[in-house]
Amino acid sequence: MLFRDTMESSAMVGVLLLIGISTLLILGENQVIKASPNKRSLDDLVFPKDFRFGVATAAYQIEGAYNEDGRGMSIWDIWSHIPGKIYMNQTGDVADDHYHKVREDVEMMKSLRVKNYRMSISWSRVIPTGLIKDGINQKGIDHYDREINMLVNAGINVAVTLYHWDLPQHLQDLYGGWLNSNEVVEAFRDYADLCFAKFGDRVKDWITFNEPFVTSVQGYGNEGMAPGSTNSSTVSPYLATHSQLLSHAVAVKVYRDKYQKHQNGRIGITLNSNFYYPLTNTQADYVACERALLFGFGWFADPVFFGDYPQVMKDFVEGGRLPQFTPEQKKLLKGSVDFIGLNHYTSNYIGNRDTPLPPVYQRTFNDDQRTIGSSYKNGVPIGPQADSDWLYVYAPGIRSILNWIQHRYQPKMIYVTENGVDVPNESDMPIQQALNDTFRQNYIHDYLAEVSKAVMQDGVNVKAYYVWSLMDNFEWANGYRCRFGIVYVDYKSSNLDRHIKNSAKYYSQVIKPYQ
Ligand code: GAL
C-alpha cells in the first residue's frame, strides 16, 4: 500500500490546465528545495482568534463493543475477521474500548484543553441492517446521545462524520454496497436524516463522508480495504464514487430542507489529498501532477462545487466507464458543501506515464490516471519516512494543497479534518520511550506552521484543524501496529490504559490561546 491517496499510474500528455500548472510552478519547486526548520517554538503558529483546534477519531477504530447492545455487523467487522487481511489478524472487536470508556476519554480531552472533537457514528450501531424499515437500535442512539451530551457539557464542539468506511454488512450483501446507487443512496439518506433528527440540536458540523476516494479505490478497486471487492475493478471505483457523491448530495438536501435553519449547523464532506511535485522538470510531469490532483481530490470536489466530474477524467476514463450525472443530479451536487474537509498527511513526486496502456476494458483507475508516483526523486526521499509505508514527512505540502484548493474552488471554509503521523517503530518501544514522541511533536509543529502561512500570508480560508488522532487506535490494514495517537493506548494492560504523550502536552500548549 505505497500510495494511499494517489496511486502509482500511467502516461500521455493531457489537457493543459494553466491555472493549476502555474500554482505548481510557484509553490511546487520552491518548496521542495526548502528544508524543515530545526527550531520548534510556538511563535510561528499564528492563527486568527476564532480558529478551531481539535482532535479526531473514527468509530470502528476506537469503539470496540462490536456485538453489544444490538449493534449490527459492518463490512469492517467481516473483513477484519478474514485471516490474512489485517496485520496479525487483529480486529476492531475491542479496539480502545471507547464505547465503555467515553466518560474517561472526555475527561482526558478536557484535561488537554481540547475544545473541538471530530468523531464518527457507526451506522450499524444505530440502524443494525442499514435499512430503517428493519428498525432502529435505541440503545445505539442512547449511546451517542450520552456521548454527545458529555462532550457538550465539557465545552467541546462536536463534528460528526456519518460515514467513516463502516457500511452495514447487510447493505453489502443485499445490494453490493456502494456499487449500487439506488437502494444504498436511499438507505444513506434515511440514516443521515435519523442522525440529524436525533443529534442535530447539538452537532454543529456534519461530515457526510470520510475519504470516499479510499472506499472507491481501495475498497472496491482492490483488496486494501473492506469490502475488498475486485469484481470488475475497471468500473467499480467509478460506480462507488458515483453512489457516494449522490448519497452525499441527498443527505445535504435533507439537512438543508429540514434541519439547517433551526439547528444552525454546517455540512460538508472530507476528502483526502497528498500534494504532488513533478518527478522531472518537464511540462508533461507538471501536467501529470495537476492530473493526479484532479483524479484524487477533484473527482469529488468538482462535483460538489461545480456539479460535474473534472473534464480531464471525462477525457481519460475511456469506454463509457465514468458514469454521468443527470441534469437534476448536477443541480443537487453543485454547491452541496458549507465547508470542505481536507485530510492531508504526506506529499510525493508524480511523473507522466507514457508506457502503453492495457485495452480499455482492462484498465484500472491507476491506468486511467496515467501517472507514475514515487516518494523518491533521484534516490532521495521527499522527507523522513514515518511508520506507515505511504507516509513521508514533508510539511510545505500542506500549504501547497491548501492553496491549490483555495485557488480552484474558492471555498468559504476549509477544515483540515485530519493531519498527523505515526512514529517509526513506536509499537516496539517501551512505553516511556514512546511517550517522548519528538518526531510527532515536530511533525505537528511543522505542518501547523505551514497551515499558519496559508491562512495568514496566502489568505486561504482554513477555519479548523484536527489532529489525527486523539489516541492510538485500529489503523485499518496495519492493525494496532501503527500508532497515530497523541495519547498512548497500552494494549497490553487489561484496562487499555491511556498515557499522555509529549505531543499531546505540546498540542495543549499550542491550542491554549484559542479557547
Ligand atoms: C486516514 C483515515 C483515518 C486514519 C488515517 C491515518 O486516511 O481517514 O481513519 O486511518 O488515515 O492512516
Residues whose N, C-alpha, C, O or C-beta is under 5 A from the ligand:
A	BS01	GAL	A58 E211
